């Protein structure tokens, strides 16, 4: 996870420390792929797990995960 976050931050020129940073980095990558002709993707996710949360909780979860 941390290796992926570091690479995502590098290629999107975004320091990922908060959940909004992660959203920004992912949006930049989506924009990059769209600019290069990628308009559709199928990740074949059969189940998407979801739990309602708020920004502070998401920041806390991400910070704990980034800390190892």
PyMOL commands that set and color helices and strands:
alter all, ss='L'
color gray80, all
select helices_A, chain A and resi 2-12+19-35+55-67
alter helices_A, ss='H'
color red, helices_A
deselect
rebuild
show_as cartoon
